[in-house]
Amino acid sequence: MTINYRLFAIALALISSLTQAKPVLLDQVVAVVDEDVIMQSQLDSRIERVIGQNRGAALPPRQVLQEQVLERLIQESIQLQMANRVGIRISDAQLNEAIERIAARNGLGLSEFQRAMEAEGVSFAVARQQIRNEMLISRVQRIRIGQRIEISDQDIDYFLASEAGKMASAAEYELGHILVSVPSDARASDLANAQTKAEQLVTRLRNGADFRAVAIAESNGRNALKGGDLGWRKEAQLPGIFANAIPNLSIGGVSDPIQSASGFHIVKIHDKRGGNTKLVTQSKVRHILVNTNELRNAKQAETLIHELYDRARNGENFAELAKEFSDDPGSGSLGGDLGWVNPGDMVPEFDRTMHQTNVGGISAPFQSQFGWHVLIVEDRKQTDIGEQVQRNQVRQMLSARRFEEELPVWLRKIRSEAYVDIKDAS
């Protein structure tokens, strides 16, 4: 066999040049977080997304922005690992519903929302995963922090007797927030420097600086990268440190720096609204529920509910039929009595049929996730449930207030307890 030495020499030269070429870094680990890692590509992608979502705003220097975004990714990783350990899951159906709600709030259909994401340089698959992660994180927070929050009837009574309680149902505020943080072991000089910076920011804002741009560039708060947006909040939902400052501000007003253990807070009222309705139409309802079971298949359940419907229409006592045949363990023994039902208390199929049925009328059989139903509307009335609604709202408000107060404390705690190794960028 004849060897082509010229070709062989060229091949050796190529191999040598490849082995001696400088390696190209495709990706690298920027942080180890417990059992997870954060890659440079993840960090770069999130930074580009923040830049894309805040075009035209005065963003901080790249290094500062990178540190902020990396810290956010570290906190997300810690919480997602917690969600995984306790078995929290978000089904595809739940995720799809959430995406549809987000699209609807932005006045978009699902396909339009997908195109909007892609126009911002975010693939729909990446957007879906980010939304799923946010839902997981929200559930972890609600579970862990919710365990530490208990609102008693006495708490509600005290609140309703307070000045803030009297105003709670009258006004809502759309708020912006800036936090100039201080370390947990802050010295007097740290506090003085933070207070000076906060006062300078207030001066800039009152002289016309864009609040959202300043928040992105200067705030250490959780919502900094969203322009400090806190959304709409009732006064009772505010952390206690804001309660005295907000009512004294007009729309567009910026507060003086407000000190807390976390640092110095600045809040702005972007807008204000108020008012609510307390009258509802209640229906007094009985029903019969028929399920499938070991002795009754789906067809037999449907046949039975139609038979019971015919018997009730022909004059048999509805309550007696419910006692004998209803599979609802709660109301069956009570003759199907559900008492006075408010709009929205029941599943959509039941709620819709109830409102379409006249007083004294018996509905045609209908199906819900629980099985086959027949219902009778015995009475209907307009009811002022203001006190009940008010107490429920106050309970939710106080829970939200406690949640907002507990969340940053909890986040600092889990961050300090986690193993985090931030790699040298070099």
N, C-alpha and C positions, 0 to 999 in steps of 0.2 A: 504494500500500500504506500502510495506517495503522499507525504505530508506537505501541505502548502505552508511553508515556514513564514511567509510574509503575512498571511491571514492569521496564523497562530500568534505572531508577535503583536499584531493589532489588537487581537482579543485580550492578550495579557495586559496590554497598555490600558485598555478600557476598564478592565477589572481593577487594575491598580488605581486608576483615577477615581473610580467609584468608591473604593475603600478608603481613599485618602480625602474625599470631599468632606467639607464641613457639614455635620448633621443639621437638618432643618427641624426645629421644634414645632410640632403640630399642636400640642396642648400640654398643660402642666397643672399640677395640684396647687391651688393657692391657699387652701385651708383644709385642715382635718377637723371634723366636728363629731365627737364621739365615734360612731361607727360609719359615718358618712364622710364624703370628700366634696369639696367645691372646686370645680375646674376653672381655669382661666377663661375658657370659652363661655361658661355660664356667667361669669362676672362681666365679661365684655358684652355679651348679649343683653344682660339686664341694664348695663350702663347705656347702651345704644337705645334701648327702649325708653329709658328715662329721658334721654336727650330728645328722642323723637316725639315724646308726649309733651314736652315742654319747650317746643321750638319758639324762639322769640323771647324766652325768659332769660334773665341773667343768671346762668348756672355758675356754681363755684368752680374753682380750678379742677382739672381732671383728677389730680391726686386726692383732693378732698372728696370729690364725688365718688371716686373709687372706694375710699374708706367707708363712706356712708352706705353705699350699695353693698359692699362686702359684709358689713355688720348686719344689714337687713337679711342677706342670704344666710348668715350664720344663725340668726334667730329663727328664720323659717325652717332651716334644717333641724334645729333642736326640736321644734314643735311638731314637724312632720314625723320625726322618729318617735316622738311620744305617741302620736296618733296611731302609728303602725304597731307599737308595742301593746296598746290597749285594744287593738282590733277595730278602730273606727274605719268605716268604708263609705265611699260615695258611689252609689250605683250610677250607671249610664243614664237611667231615666231621671234621677235627681239632678245630675249634671246638665242634661239637656233642658230640663225645666228652668234651671238657674240661668243658663245662657239665653234662653228665650226671654226671661224676665229682664235681663240686662239689655238685650237688644231692644225690647219694647220700651224700656225707660229712656232709651236714646232715640226713640221714634224710628227704629229700623226693623225690618224683617230679618230672619235668620241668614238668608243669603246675602243681604246688604251688610249685615254685621260681619260676616266672614270676609267680604270684600274690603270693608273698612279696616279690619285687622291686617289683612295682607298689604293694604296701602301704607300702613305704618311699619311695614317690614316684619310683621309677626305672622308666622304661619298659623292657620286655624288650629292645627294639632297642638302647637305650643301654647296658644291662647287657652284651649280646652284644659290642658294640663295645669296651667297657672291658675285658672278658675277652680279646678278641682283641689289644688293645693290650698288656695285661700279658704275654701269651704272646710277642708280638713282642719286647718289651723283655727278657724272660727269655732268649730265644734270642740276642739281640745280646750280652747280658752273658756268656752261656756261651761264645760264640764268641770275643769280644774278650779276655775275661779268661782263658778256657781256653787260649788260645795262649801265655799267660805262665806256665802252671802245668805242671810236669813232676814226677811222682812216680816215683822210681827204686826198684828192689828194695832198695837200701841204705837209703833213707829208711824203707821198711817195716820192715827189720830193726832199725834204730835205735829206731823207735817201739815195736815189740813188746818190746824189751829194757827200755824205760822203765817207770816206775811207772804212768804214764798208759796205756801200752799194755796192761799187765796188767789194768787195770780197764775197758778200753774196752768189752768185750762184757758187762760186768756191770751197767752202770747207764745210764739215760737220764734227762735232766732236762727238765722243762717250765719255761722261763725267761722272765722279764721283764727288760727292759733300759731304762735311762735314760742318756742322754748329755748332759752339760753341756759344750758344745763351747767351744773357744778358737780364735781366728783363727790362720792359719798363721804370721803374724808377731807372735805374742803377746808382750807385755812381761811382766815379772815381776808387775806389778800385775794384769794380765789373768789370769794363772795363779792368783794369790792369791784374786781375786774368784770365779773359777770353782770353786776348791777349797772356799771358804767356802760357796758356794751348794750344792755337792754334799753337804757335810757336814750342812747344814741339812735338805736333802731326806732324807738317811738318817735323821736324828733324827725327822722327821715320819713316815716310813714305819715305823720301829721303834715309834713310839707309836700305830700303828694306822691311819694314813692309807691310803686305797685306792691301791694301786700303779698300777693302770691309769689312774685319774683323774689322778694326779700326772704320769704319763708323758705323757698327752695335753696337759696344761697346761704342763709344764716341759721335757720332753725335746727335744733337737735331733737325736735319732737317726732313722734312716730309717723305723722302725716306730712312731714316736711317736703318730701318728694312729690306730694300732691298739692303743693302750694299752701300747706297748712290747713286744708279744708276739713272742717269738722262736720259739715252738713247741717241739717236743721235739727235744733235741739230745743226742747222745752226747758224753761229755767230750772225745773226740778231735776232734769237729767244732767245738769252741769256738776262737775266736781265742786265740792263745797267752797274751794278757794275762789271760784269765779262768781259765786252767788250774789255777792254784794256789788260787784263791779258791773255786771251786764245790765241790770235795770236802769242804771244811770247813764248808759250810752245811747246815743241816737244812731240811726242808720248811717253807716260810714264811720262811726266813731271808733277810736283806738284807745284801749285802756292804758293806764300807767302800768309799769312793771309790777307783777303780782308775785310775791315770793312764796315758795314752797320748799319742801325737802329736796325736790328735784332740780330747783334752780329758779329762774325768773321767767314768768309767763307774760305774753302779750296777746290780747284777744281783740278782734275787730268784729263788729256787726255788719255783715254784708247786706242783710235784709231782715225783715220782720213781718210776721203774720199771726193771726189768732182766730178763735171761734170754734165751736163744735156743736153737734146735734145730739140730743139725748132721747128723743121720742122714737120708739120702735113699734112695729106691729107684731104682737105676739099671737101665736095660735095655740089653742088647747087641743092636743092631739093624742089619739090612741093608734097603735099599729099592731099588725101581726107580721112576724118574720118567719119564713120557712127556709131552712137550709138543707143542703145535701148532708147525708150521714152514711153510716155503715149499711143501713137498711133502705136508703132512699137516694136514688141517683138524680142527676140534673133534670131529666125529663119528668120524673115522678114529682120532684119538688115544684116544677112549673105547673103540673096538672093539679096538685093539691092547692096551691095558692089561688088558682082560678076557681076551684070548687068552693073554697072559703069565701071568695069574693061574691060568688053567686048566692051563697047562703046568707051572707050579710045583706046583700041587696034585696033578698026575699023576706027580710024581716027578722032573722035570727039575731039574738043579742051579740053585739060585736065584742063586748068585754068577756062574755062567756066563751066565745070562740077563741079569743086570744089566750085565755087561761088554759084552755084545753090543747091548743095546737101551736102557739107561738114558741119559737126557738130562742127568743130574746130572754136571756137569764135575768136581766134587770127589770124588764117591764111585764114579762109574761104572767107572773103570779099576781100582778096588779091589774090584770085585764088589759094589758097593752098600754097602760096609762103612762105618757111621757111628760105630763104636766104642761106648763106654759113654755113654749119653745120660741126662742128669739131667732130672727133671720141669721143664717150663717152658723147656727149651732150644729146642724146635721150635715151629712155628706151632700154634695151638690144635687144628686138625683132625688134624695128625700126632700131637701129644701125646696127645690123647684116644684115638685109634685104637691107639696103641702100648700104652697102659695097659689097654685092653680086650682085647688079644690075649694069649693064653696063651703060655708058653714053648714053643717049637717050632711054634707056630701061624703061619699065613700069613693076613694080613688080607684082607678083601674090598677091591676097588678103591675108593679114595676120592679126593676132589678137594680141592685147596687152591689158594691164590693162585698157586702155582708150576706147577700142572698136575695130572695124575693119578698116584697113587701105589699101589704094593703094597708091604707091608713084612713082614718075618719077624723075630720076637723069638727070638734064639738063646739068651739067658740073662738072668737077672735076679738082683740081689743088693742087700742093704742095705749101704750104704757110709757111713762116717764121712768126710765131706769137710770136717771142721772147719778144718783148716789152710788148705785152698784158700779156703773161705768167709771165714775170718778175714783172710787176706791181701787178698782182694778188698774186704772191708769196710774194712780199714785204708787201702787205696789211695783208696777213696771218701771216707773220713773226712778224710784228709790233704788231698785235693783240695778238699773242702768248707771245711776250715779255711783253706787258702791263698786260696780264693775269697772268703771273708768278710773276710780281711785286705786283699785286693787291691781289692775292690769300692769301698769309700769313697774310696780313693786314685784309682782310675780315674774315679769320678763327679766328683770335684773337678777332675781333669785335663780331662775333656771339657767340664765347665761353664766352666772358665777359658778354654778355646780357642774356645768358641762365641761368636757375636755375639748379645748379649742387650741389648735396649733396653726397659727398663721405663718405661711411660708414666706421667705424672703423673695421678693419679686425678681431679684437678680438671678 
